[in-house]
């Protein structure tokens, strides 16, 4: 299986979890803005640190299984993981958090 196929599977799963959380818990605009901000920070960190690790030759990718697009030295497939985690983790937190009781409201 190629890197883009694996990345798309994880992105699709994270998107489903985020959609379920949005439908069930109905998070506000602030939640989505925080998720977008965290995603942006994670993307910048991924570009910087993946490029440094690739430049240091800590790991290599099979070029035949990549799309061929890079941000600095990092392949675009590497950016699926921070996006997937930034979508799935807050959504899971919202779904698994106990609902407030009627008295607390």
C-alpha positions, 0 to 999 in steps of 0.5 A, spaced: 500 500 500 502 506 498 503 512 503 498 516 500 493 511 501 494 509 508 494 517 509 487 517 506 485 512 510 487 515 517 484 522 514 477 519 512 477 515 519 479 522 523 474 526 519 468 521 520 470 521 528 470 529 527 463 529 523 460 524 529 462 529 534 460 535 531 453 532 530 452 529 537 456 534 541 455 540 537 461 544 539 461 551 538 465 556 533 471 556 538 472 549 538 473 549 531 477 555 531 482 552 536 482 545 532 484 550 526 489 553 530 492 547 533 492 544 526 496 550 523 501 549 528 502 542 527 503 543 520 508 548 521 512 543 526 511 537 521 514 541 516 520 544 520 522 537 524 521 532 518 525 536 514 531 536 519 530 529 520 530 527 513 536 532 512 540 528 518 538 522 514 535 519 520 530 515 515 528 515 508 522 514 504 521 509 498 520 514 493 516 510 488 510 510 493 510 517 494 506 522 490 513 526 489 510 533 492 515 536 498 514 541 503 521 543 504 524 536 505 518 533 507 513 529 503 506 531 503 504 525 505 507 526 512 502 532 513 496 527 514 498 525 520 498 531 524 491 533 521 488 526 522 490 527 530 488 534 530 481 532 528 480 526 531 483 527 538 479 533 540 473 529 537 474 523 541 475 528 547 468 531 546 465 524 544 468 521 551 467 526 556 461 525 560 455 529 559 453 534 564 447 533 568 441 537 568 442 540 575 449 543 572 446 546 566 
